[in-house]
Amino acid sequence: MRPLTDATPKPLLEAGGKPLIVWHIEKLACAGYTELVINHAHLGEQIEATLGDGRRFGVSIRYSPEKEALETAGGIANALSLLGTEPFLVVNGDIFCDYDFTALPSELGALSAWLVLVDNPEHHPGGDFSLKEGRVMDEGESRLTFSGIGIYRPEVFSAILPGEKAKLAPLLREQMALGRVGGEHYPCFWLDVGTPQRLEMLDKSLLRSGTLDGAPHSESRP
């Protein structure tokens, strides 16, 4: 996302007149998620200064700063002391999606994780995982893309030391091999805001009509 992120952290880049992360926070608040933890590294002090304690959004925000980016799983493991002992929802800060967070399962049962999968975008045609009868697997030809929206048990990250870098995919594959990852296919709007061009497209779409690909933009929670 450079040069845009040279002076601004990616979650604070704006689309439709709001920082990307504010869209998430507002959706989460509408869906009933009121206790949020935000991990940050690059220019993270700007995120804290912009969002504060979350009171103006109707939520409570705590922060998990990282001296250097710890990857997705490392960032989650570093924040475990703030996340408690129950399953928690994780939403990537650099996506945009009209997914209704109230549709997520309230219980995981015997599962370790629940993933929201989406149609493969042009820049990732091979997808990540397959989905069969509610189980996510690392096999099969009909693959979908992981959206960056998932629910996890804290135990998934228990082997990672605080401050240690770690990727999420290997941990998920371990749990998939045990049959403990469930999921769903969400076929509507989702965007990995990974380039200035995609950010510009999203911005224009939101400013033009408040809708995406003809679908109403819904307010929900991360």
C-alpha positions as CSV (number, residue, x, y, z in Angstrom):
1,M,0.0,0.0,0.0
2,R,3.0,2.3,-0.2
3,P,3.3,5.2,-0.5
4,L,-0.1,5.6,1.3
5,T,1.1,3.7,4.4
6,D,4.4,5.6,4.7
7,A,2.8,8.1,7.0
8,T,-0.6,6.3,7.8
9,P,-1.2,2.8,9.2
10,K,-3.3,0.7,6.8
11,P,-6.3,0.5,9.1
12,L,-6.6,4.3,9.2
13,L,-6.7,4.7,5.4
14,E,-10.1,6.0,4.4
15,A,-12.8,4.7,2.2
16,G,-16.2,6.3,2.0
17,G,-15.2,9.1,4.4
18,K,-14.1,6.7,7.2
19,P,-11.0,4.8,8.2
20,L,-11.3,1.1,7.3
21,I,-11.1,0.1,10.9
22,V,-13.9,2.4,11.8
23,W,-16.2,0.6,9.4
24,H,-15.3,-2.6,11.3
25,I,-15.9,-1.1,14.8
26,E,-19.2,0.3,13.9
27,K,-20.4,-3.0,12.4
28,L,-19.2,-4.9,15.4
29,A,-20.9,-2.5,17.8
30,C,-24.2,-2.9,15.8
31,A,-23.8,-6.7,16.1
32,G,-23.3,-6.6,19.8
33,Y,-19.6,-6.9,20.1
34,T,-18.6,-4.3,22.7
35,E,-15.2,-5.5,24.0
36,L,-12.5,-5.1,21.4
37,V,-8.8,-5.7,21.3
38,I,-6.7,-4.1,18.6
39,N,-3.2,-5.2,17.9
40,H,-0.9,-2.9,16.0
41,A,2.7,-2.3,15.0
42,H,3.5,0.1,12.2
43,L,2.5,3.7,13.3
44,G,0.3,2.1,16.0
45,E,0.3,5.2,18.1
46,Q,-1.8,6.9,15.4
47,I,-4.5,4.1,15.8
48,E,-4.7,4.6,19.5
49,A,-4.8,8.4,19.2
50,T,-7.6,8.2,16.6
51,L,-9.8,5.5,18.2
52,G,-9.1,6.2,21.9
53,D,-10.9,3.9,24.4
54,G,-13.8,3.3,21.9
55,R,-16.4,5.1,24.0
56,R,-17.6,7.2,21.1
57,F,-18.3,4.1,19.1
58,G,-20.2,2.4,22.0
59,V,-17.4,-0.1,22.6
60,S,-14.5,-0.6,24.9
61,I,-11.1,-0.8,23.1
62,R,-7.9,-2.2,24.5
63,Y,-4.6,-2.3,22.6
64,S,-1.9,-4.9,22.1
65,P,1.2,-3.1,20.7
66,E,3.9,-5.0,18.9
67,K,7.5,-3.7,18.5
68,E,7.5,-5.4,15.1
69,A,4.7,-7.0,13.2
70,L,4.2,-10.6,14.6
71,E,2.1,-12.0,11.7
72,T,-1.5,-13.0,12.3
73,A,-1.1,-15.9,14.8
74,G,1.8,-14.2,16.6
75,G,-0.3,-11.0,17.1
76,I,-3.2,-13.0,18.4
77,A,-0.9,-15.0,20.8
78,N,0.6,-11.8,22.0
79,A,-2.9,-10.5,22.9
80,L,-4.2,-13.6,24.6
81,S,-3.9,-12.1,28.1
82,L,-6.5,-9.5,26.9
83,L,-8.8,-12.0,25.2
84,G,-9.9,-14.3,28.0
85,T,-10.6,-18.0,28.0
86,E,-13.6,-18.2,25.7
87,P,-13.6,-18.3,21.9
88,F,-13.1,-14.9,20.3
89,L,-13.8,-13.3,16.9
90,V,-10.9,-12.0,14.8
91,V,-11.4,-9.6,11.8
92,N,-8.5,-8.5,9.7
93,G,-8.1,-4.7,9.6
94,D,-7.4,-4.5,5.9
95,I,-10.5,-6.0,4.5
96,F,-13.9,-4.6,3.7
97,C,-17.0,-6.9,3.8
98,D,-20.7,-6.6,4.2
99,Y,-20.9,-9.8,6.1
100,D,-23.5,-9.8,9.0
101,F,-21.6,-10.7,12.1
102,T,-24.7,-11.7,13.9
103,A,-24.8,-14.8,11.6
104,L,-21.7,-16.2,13.2
105,P,-22.2,-19.3,15.4
106,S,-22.6,-18.5,19.1
107,E,-21.0,-21.9,20.1
108,L,-18.1,-23.8,18.6
109,G,-19.0,-27.1,20.2
110,A,-16.1,-29.5,19.6
111,L,-14.6,-27.2,16.9
112,S,-11.4,-25.2,17.5
113,A,-12.2,-22.6,14.8
114,W,-14.9,-21.3,12.5
115,L,-13.8,-19.6,9.3
116,V,-15.8,-17.4,6.8
117,L,-14.7,-18.2,3.2
118,V,-15.4,-16.1,0.2
119,D,-15.2,-16.4,-3.6
120,N,-11.7,-16.2,-5.0
121,P,-10.7,-12.7,-6.1
122,E,-8.8,-12.1,-9.3
123,H,-5.5,-11.7,-7.5
124,H,-5.9,-15.0,-5.6
125,P,-7.6,-17.4,-8.1
126,G,-6.4,-20.6,-6.4
127,G,-8.1,-19.9,-3.1
128,D,-7.0,-21.2,0.3
129,F,-9.2,-24.0,1.6
130,S,-12.1,-26.2,0.6
131,L,-15.5,-26.5,2.3
132,K,-17.5,-29.7,2.6
133,E,-20.5,-30.3,4.8
134,G,-19.6,-27.5,7.2
135,R,-16.0,-28.5,7.6
136,V,-13.0,-26.6,6.2
137,M,-10.2,-28.7,4.7
138,D,-6.8,-28.3,3.2
139,E,-7.6,-30.5,0.3
140,G,-9.9,-30.7,-2.7
141,E,-10.0,-28.9,-5.9
142,S,-12.9,-26.4,-5.3
143,R,-11.1,-24.0,-3.1
144,L,-12.3,-20.7,-1.6
145,T,-10.5,-17.8,-0.1
146,F,-10.3,-17.2,3.7
147,S,-11.9,-13.9,4.3
148,G,-9.9,-12.9,7.4
149,I,-13.0,-13.4,9.5
150,G,-12.8,-16.2,12.0
151,I,-13.7,-17.4,15.5
152,Y,-11.0,-19.2,17.5
153,R,-10.4,-21.0,20.8
154,P,-7.5,-19.5,22.7
155,E,-5.9,-23.0,22.9
156,V,-5.1,-22.9,19.1
157,F,-2.4,-20.3,19.9
158,S,-1.1,-21.7,23.3
159,A,2.2,-23.0,21.9
160,I,3.2,-19.5,20.6
161,L,5.2,-17.4,23.0
162,P,4.3,-13.7,23.5
163,G,6.3,-11.6,21.1
164,E,7.0,-14.6,18.8
165,K,6.3,-14.3,15.1
166,A,3.9,-16.9,13.8
167,K,1.6,-17.4,10.8
168,L,-2.0,-18.5,11.1
169,A,-2.3,-21.0,8.2
170,P,-0.1,-23.7,9.7
171,L,-2.1,-23.7,12.9
172,L,-5.3,-23.9,11.0
173,R,-4.0,-26.8,8.9
174,E,-3.2,-28.7,12.1
175,Q,-6.7,-28.3,13.3
176,M,-8.2,-29.2,9.9
177,A,-6.3,-32.4,10.0
178,L,-8.1,-33.2,13.2
179,G,-11.5,-32.2,11.7
180,R,-11.9,-29.3,14.1
181,V,-12.4,-26.4,11.8
182,G,-15.9,-25.5,10.7
183,G,-16.9,-22.8,8.3
184,E,-19.3,-21.2,5.8
185,H,-19.2,-19.8,2.3
186,Y,-20.2,-16.1,2.1
187,P,-20.9,-15.3,-1.5
188,C,-21.5,-11.5,-1.3
189,F,-19.2,-8.5,-1.2
190,W,-15.7,-8.9,0.2
191,L,-12.5,-7.0,-0.6
192,D,-8.9,-7.4,0.4
193,V,-7.9,-3.8,0.4
194,G,-4.3,-4.6,-0.4
195,T,-3.4,-2.1,-3.1
196,P,-4.1,1.7,-3.6
197,Q,-6.2,0.8,-6.6
198,R,-8.5,-1.4,-4.6
199,L,-8.8,1.2,-1.9
200,E,-9.7,3.8,-4.6
201,M,-12.3,1.5,-6.1
202,L,-13.9,1.0,-2.7
203,D,-13.8,4.7,-1.9
204,K,-15.6,5.6,-5.1
205,S,-18.2,2.9,-4.7
206,L,-19.1,3.9,-1.2
207,L,-19.1,7.6,-1.9
208,R,-21.1,7.1,-5.1
209,S,-24.1,5.2,-3.8
210,G,-23.4,3.7,-0.4
211,T,-23.8,0.3,-2.0
212,L,-21.4,-2.4,-3.3
213,D,-22.1,-4.3,-6.4
214,G,-25.8,-3.5,-6.0
215,A,-26.0,-4.9,-2.5
216,P,-26.9,-2.6,0.4
217,H,-24.0,-1.8,2.6
218,S,-25.0,-3.2,6.0
219,E,-24.0,-2.0,9.4
220,S,-22.6,-4.9,11.5
221,R,-19.9,-5.7,14.0
222,P,-16.3,-7.2,13.7
